[in-house]
Amino acid sequence: MSITVSEKSIESDILTLINNYRVNNGFSSLSKLEVIKSQTNNHTNYMIEKNEVSHDFFYQRKEYLTQNANAVSVAENVAYGYSTAESVVNAWVKSDGHKKNIEGDFTHFDITAEKSADGKWYFTNIFVRQ
């Protein structure tokens, strides 16, 4: 049974902003890939439970996407505490490592944004090249 998670507007806004940034800087736009969502959901919920932002268990997410999405390359951006799509994308673009992922040689991406019980947003954005 497949569970479909409805996309929040902040999530679609972030993906649009990332694609706009990529196109405006000479990179190809990325397509959403549904199989990524299970991994972004799981990790975002994990960060909320731990009450900290992390890349814990990234290798397992990468391995899952290698096996289930034919991924040859996987990268991940995480964040927390930002309240708008613009603020989180701007922060990622201003950080060399995150910017490198946004500008990377990828074909697909997806994101999960979730609010913790205390109202803080957590984000997991995964990029894949098939």
KAJO-V558793 format. One record per pair of residues at least 24 apart in sequence whose C-alpha atoms are under 10 Angstrom apart, sorted by the first residue. I is the first residue (numbers start at 0). J is the second residue. If there is no record, write none. Layout:
{{I,J} {I,J}}
This chain:
{{2,37} {3,33} {3,36} {3,37} {4,33} {4,36} {4,37} {4,40} {4,111} {6,36} {6,110} {6,111} {6,112} {7,110} {7,111} {7,112} {7,113} {8,84} {8,112} {9,82} {9,83} {9,84} {9,85} {9,110} {9,111} {9,112} {9,113} {10,83} {10,84} {10,109} {10,110} {10,111} {10,112} {10,113} {10,122} {10,124} {11,84} {11,109} {11,110} {11,111} {11,112} {12,83} {12,84} {12,85} {12,88} {13,83} {13,84} {13,85} {13,86} {13,87} {13,88} {13,109} {13,110} {13,111} {13,112} {13,124} {14,84} {14,88} {14,108} {14,109} {14,110} {14,124} {15,84} {16,84} {16,85} {16,88} {16,89} {17,84} {17,85} {17,88} {17,89} {17,91} {17,92} {17,101} {17,102} {17,108} {18,101} {18,102} {18,108} {20,88} {20,92} {20,101} {20,102} {21,101} {21,102} {21,103} {22,102} {24,102} {25,102} {26,101} {26,102} {26,103} {26,104} {26,105} {27,102} {27,103} {27,104} {27,105} {27,106} {28,102} {28,105} {28,106} {28,107} {28,108} {29,101} {29,104} {29,105} {29,106} {29,107} {29,108} {29,109} {29,126} {29,127} {29,128} {30,105} {30,106} {30,107} {30,108} {30,109} {30,126} {30,127} {31,106} {31,107} {31,108} {31,109} {31,110} {31,126} {31,127} {32,68} {32,106} {32,107} {32,108} {32,109} {32,110} {32,125} {32,126} {32,127} {33,68} {33,107} {33,108} {33,109} {33,110} {34,63} {34,64} {34,67} {34,68} {34,108} {34,109} {35,60} {35,61} {35,63} {35,64} {35,67} {35,68} {35,107} {35,108} {35,109} {35,110} {35,111} {35,124} {35,125} {35,126} {35,127} {36,108} {36,109} {36,110} {36,111} {36,123} {36,124} {36,125} {37,63} {37,64} {37,109} {37,110} {37,111} {38,63} {38,64} {38,109} {38,110} {38,111} {38,123} {38,124} {38,125} {39,75} {39,77} {39,108} {39,109} {39,110} {39,111} {39,112} {39,122} {39,123} {39,124} {39,125} {40,109} {40,110} {40,111} {40,112} {40,113} {40,122} {40,123} {40,124} {41,111} {41,123} {42,77} {42,111} {42,121} {42,122} {42,123} {42,124} {43,77} {43,78} {43,79} {43,110} {43,111} {43,112} {43,113} {43,114} {43,115} {43,120} {43,121} {43,122} {43,123} {43,124} {44,111} {44,112} {44,113} {44,114} {44,115} {44,121} {44,122} {44,123} {45,121} {46,77} {46,78} {46,79} {46,113} {46,115} {46,121} {46,122} {46,123} {47,79} {47,113} {47,114} {47,115} {47,116} {47,117} {47,119} {47,120} {47,121} {47,122} {48,115} {48,116} {50,79} {50,115} {50,119} {50,121} {51,78} {51,79} {51,121} {52,77} {52,78} {52,79} {52,80} {52,121} {52,122} {52,123} {53,77} {53,78} {53,79} {53,123} {54,123} {60,125} {61,125} {61,126} {61,127} {64,125} {64,127} {64,128} {64,129} {65,127} {65,128} {65,129} {68,107} {68,127} {68,128} {68,129} {69,127} {69,128} {69,129} {70,105} {70,106} {70,107} {70,126} {70,127} {70,128} {70,129} {71,105} {71,127} {71,128} {71,129} {72,103} {72,104} {72,105} {72,106} {72,126} {72,127} {72,128} {72,129} {73,100} {73,103} {73,104} {73,105} {73,107} {73,108} {73,125} {73,126} {73,127} {73,128} {73,129} {74,99} {74,100} {74,101} {74,103} {74,105} {74,108} {74,124} {74,125} {74,126} {74,127} {74,128} {75,100} {75,101} {75,108} {75,110} {75,123} {75,124} {75,125} {75,126} {75,127} {76,100} {76,101} {76,110} {76,122} {76,123} {76,124} {76,125} {76,126} {77,110} {77,111} {77,112} {77,121} {77,122} {77,123} {77,124} {77,125} {78,112} {78,120} {78,121} {78,122} {78,123} {78,124} {79,112} {79,113} {79,114} {79,115} {79,119} {79,120} {79,121} {79,122} {79,123} {80,114} {80,115} {80,118} {80,119} {80,120} {80,121} {80,122} {81,119} {81,120} {81,121} {81,122} {82,114} {82,118} {82,119} {82,120} {82,121} {83,120} {84,112} {87,120} {87,121} {87,122} {100,124} {100,125} {100,126} {100,127} {101,125} {101,126} {103,127} {103,128} {104,128} {104,129} {105,129}}
